[in-house]
């Protein structure tokens, strides 16, 4: 049974721009919304439902991979451009995507000719993405992701196959293994229920507030955070 959490602690200063990342179904948008609500912050979300090619991609990846990927790239580029143009008066900004991960999906889904075209479009956008003050990378096993995808019941996501999610999770691991652009908190999100359990959300929030540099790992099973570097 969920219990009410104590009031949010602001004894640690909040980082100005936080990005939540992870594979499909891991809960990144849910966590981004929770954080934005807790701190009354601006939020920037990628809107998969606006992509008219996504359902076609899950049904027939080979045929729809390129338009799906280009639509997401252009959508994310527009959002980041708007963020750059806005006054940065908000003390907190939260996003559920990191623009650098766009290439991760492109390399996973496009053939060589398509990837070359994608790279040309990416380069022409001359993206000047703001650097996050913290990236929170959520991880969970494929079977957990599939269960969460099934439970949220989006029609187009029911075409997602376990093999695709496995490849995606592996690509995320490789990407963040080399990621050094911002402080990184890697969270085992398999068993933590930050969506509806206030105590568990508060625990994760405390870890987020505590990270200002380096790379850390939070495993809410034993409730410890270990230095990885």
C-alpha positions as CSV (number, residue, x, y, z in Angstrom):
1,X,0.0,0.0,0.0
2,X,1.3,3.4,-0.9
3,X,2.0,5.8,1.9
4,X,2.1,9.6,1.7
5,X,5.6,11.0,1.5
6,X,7.1,13.8,3.4
7,X,7.2,17.3,1.8
8,X,9.7,17.6,-0.9
9,X,13.1,18.7,0.4
10,X,14.9,21.6,-1.2
11,X,17.9,21.6,1.0
12,X,20.0,20.7,-2.1
13,X,19.8,23.2,-5.0
14,X,17.9,22.0,-8.0
15,X,19.9,21.6,-11.3
16,X,18.6,23.9,-13.9
17,X,18.0,21.6,-16.9
18,X,17.3,17.9,-16.3
19,X,16.8,15.3,-19.0
20,X,15.2,11.9,-18.4
21,X,16.1,9.1,-20.8
22,X,15.7,5.4,-21.4
23,X,14.0,2.9,-23.7
24,X,10.4,2.7,-24.6
25,X,8.1,1.8,-21.7
26,X,10.7,2.6,-18.9
27,X,8.7,5.6,-17.5
28,X,10.8,8.6,-18.6
29,X,7.8,10.7,-19.6
30,X,6.0,9.8,-16.3
31,X,9.0,10.8,-14.3
32,X,9.5,14.0,-16.3
33,X,6.0,15.0,-15.6
34,X,6.3,14.2,-11.8
35,X,9.5,16.3,-11.5
36,X,8.0,19.2,-13.4
37,X,4.9,19.1,-11.2
38,X,6.9,19.0,-8.0
39,X,8.9,22.1,-8.9
40,X,6.3,23.9,-11.1
41,X,8.8,23.9,-13.9
42,X,8.7,24.1,-17.7
43,X,8.6,20.7,-19.4
44,X,9.7,19.6,-22.9
45,X,8.3,16.3,-24.1
46,X,8.6,14.4,-27.3
47,X,5.2,13.7,-28.6
48,X,5.2,10.3,-30.3
49,X,1.5,10.5,-31.0
50,X,2.1,13.4,-33.4
51,X,4.4,11.3,-35.6
52,X,2.1,9.9,-38.4
53,X,4.7,7.3,-39.4
54,X,5.2,5.6,-36.0
55,X,2.4,3.1,-36.2
56,X,3.5,2.2,-39.7
57,X,7.0,1.7,-38.5
58,X,6.0,-0.7,-35.7
59,X,3.9,-2.6,-38.3
60,X,6.6,-2.6,-41.1
61,X,9.9,-1.2,-39.8
62,X,11.7,-1.5,-43.1
63,X,9.2,0.6,-45.0
64,X,8.7,3.4,-42.6
65,X,11.9,3.7,-40.7
66,X,13.3,6.8,-42.5
67,X,10.2,9.1,-42.4
68,X,9.6,8.1,-38.8
69,X,13.2,9.0,-37.8
70,X,13.2,12.3,-39.8
71,X,9.9,13.3,-38.3
72,X,11.3,12.8,-34.8
73,X,14.5,14.6,-35.6
74,X,12.7,17.7,-37.0
75,X,10.3,17.7,-34.0
76,X,13.1,17.6,-31.5
77,X,15.1,20.2,-33.3
78,X,12.1,22.6,-33.3
79,X,11.6,22.1,-29.6
80,X,15.3,22.8,-28.8
81,X,15.3,25.8,-31.0
82,X,12.3,27.2,-29.2
83,X,13.9,26.5,-25.8
84,X,17.0,28.4,-27.0
85,X,14.9,31.4,-28.0
86,X,12.9,31.6,-24.8
87,X,14.1,33.6,-21.8
88,X,15.7,31.3,-19.3
89,X,14.0,32.7,-16.2
90,X,12.5,29.4,-15.1
91,X,14.7,27.9,-12.4
92,X,14.0,24.3,-13.6
93,X,13.5,22.7,-16.9
94,X,12.7,19.1,-17.5
95,X,12.8,17.1,-20.8
96,X,12.1,13.5,-21.6
97,X,14.6,13.2,-24.4
98,X,18.2,13.9,-25.2
99,X,18.8,15.0,-28.8
100,X,22.0,13.0,-29.0
101,X,20.1,9.8,-28.7
102,X,18.3,10.5,-31.9
103,X,21.3,9.0,-33.8
104,X,21.0,5.9,-31.6
105,X,17.6,5.2,-33.1
106,X,18.7,6.1,-36.6
107,X,21.7,3.7,-36.5
108,X,19.4,1.0,-35.1
109,X,16.6,1.3,-37.7
110,X,18.1,2.7,-41.0
111,X,20.0,1.0,-43.7
112,X,23.3,2.5,-45.0
113,X,21.8,4.8,-47.7
114,X,19.0,6.0,-45.4
115,X,21.5,6.7,-42.6
116,X,23.6,8.7,-44.9
117,X,20.6,10.9,-45.8
118,X,19.6,11.2,-42.2
119,X,23.1,12.3,-41.3
120,X,23.0,15.0,-44.0
121,X,19.7,16.3,-42.6
122,X,21.0,16.2,-39.0
123,X,24.1,18.2,-40.1
124,X,22.1,20.8,-41.9
125,X,20.1,21.6,-38.8
126,X,23.2,22.8,-37.0
127,X,21.8,21.9,-33.7
128,X,23.1,23.8,-30.7
129,X,21.4,21.9,-28.0
130,X,21.7,23.2,-24.4
131,X,23.8,21.0,-22.2
132,X,21.8,19.3,-19.4
133,X,22.8,19.9,-15.8
134,X,21.9,16.3,-15.1
135,X,20.8,13.3,-17.2
136,X,18.7,10.5,-15.5
137,X,19.0,7.3,-17.4
138,X,16.2,4.8,-16.5
139,X,16.9,1.0,-17.1
140,X,14.6,-2.0,-16.9
141,X,14.6,-5.6,-18.4
142,X,12.9,-6.2,-21.7
143,X,10.1,-8.3,-20.0
144,X,9.3,-5.3,-17.7
145,X,9.2,-2.9,-20.6
146,X,6.9,-5.2,-22.6
147,X,4.6,-5.5,-19.6
148,X,4.4,-1.7,-19.1
149,X,3.8,-1.2,-22.8
150,X,1.0,-3.7,-22.8
151,X,-0.6,-2.1,-19.7
152,X,-0.6,1.4,-21.1
153,X,-2.5,0.1,-24.1
154,X,-1.4,2.4,-26.9
155,X,-2.5,0.6,-30.1
156,X,0.5,1.3,-32.2
157,X,2.9,0.1,-29.5
158,X,1.4,-3.4,-29.4
159,X,3.4,-4.1,-32.6
160,X,6.7,-3.7,-30.7
161,X,8.6,-6.9,-30.6
162,X,10.9,-8.2,-27.8
163,X,13.8,-8.5,-30.2
164,X,13.6,-4.8,-31.1
165,X,13.4,-3.8,-27.5
166,X,16.5,-6.0,-26.7
167,X,18.5,-4.2,-29.5
168,X,17.3,-0.9,-28.3
169,X,18.3,-1.5,-24.7
170,X,21.7,-2.7,-25.8
171,X,22.1,0.5,-27.8
172,X,21.2,2.6,-24.8
173,X,23.8,0.8,-22.7
174,X,26.5,1.4,-25.3
175,X,25.5,5.0,-25.7
176,X,25.6,5.9,-22.0
177,X,28.7,3.8,-21.4
178,X,30.5,6.5,-23.5
179,X,28.4,9.5,-22.4
180,X,30.4,12.2,-20.7
181,X,28.6,15.4,-21.7
182,X,26.7,15.9,-18.4
183,X,26.5,14.4,-14.9
184,X,24.7,11.0,-15.2
185,X,22.4,9.1,-12.7
186,X,21.7,5.6,-13.9
187,X,18.5,4.2,-12.2
188,X,17.4,0.6,-12.0
189,X,13.7,1.4,-12.7
190,X,12.5,-2.3,-12.8
191,X,11.0,-2.3,-9.3
192,X,10.6,1.3,-8.3
193,X,7.1,2.8,-8.7
194,X,7.7,6.5,-8.9
195,X,4.4,7.0,-10.7
196,X,2.1,6.2,-7.8
197,X,4.3,5.4,-4.8
198,X,5.1,8.7,-3.1
199,X,7.8,7.2,-0.9
200,X,9.7,5.7,-3.8
201,X,9.3,8.9,-5.8
202,X,10.7,10.9,-2.9
203,X,13.7,8.5,-2.6
204,X,14.5,8.9,-6.3
205,X,14.1,12.7,-6.0
206,X,16.6,12.8,-3.2
207,X,19.1,10.9,-5.4
208,X,18.5,13.3,-8.3
209,X,19.0,16.4,-6.0
210,X,22.2,14.9,-4.7
211,X,24.0,14.5,-8.0
212,X,26.0,17.3,-9.4
213,X,29.0,15.6,-11.1
214,X,30.3,12.3,-12.3
215,X,28.4,9.1,-12.9
216,X,26.3,7.4,-10.3
217,X,24.1,4.3,-10.0
218,X,20.9,4.1,-8.0
219,X,19.5,0.6,-7.3
220,X,16.4,1.0,-5.2
221,X,16.4,-2.7,-4.3
222,X,19.1,-2.4,-1.7
223,X,18.5,1.3,-1.6
224,X,22.1,2.3,-2.2
225,X,23.8,4.6,-4.7
226,X,27.2,3.4,-5.8
227,X,30.0,5.3,-7.5
228,X,30.7,3.9,-11.0
229,X,33.8,6.1,-11.5
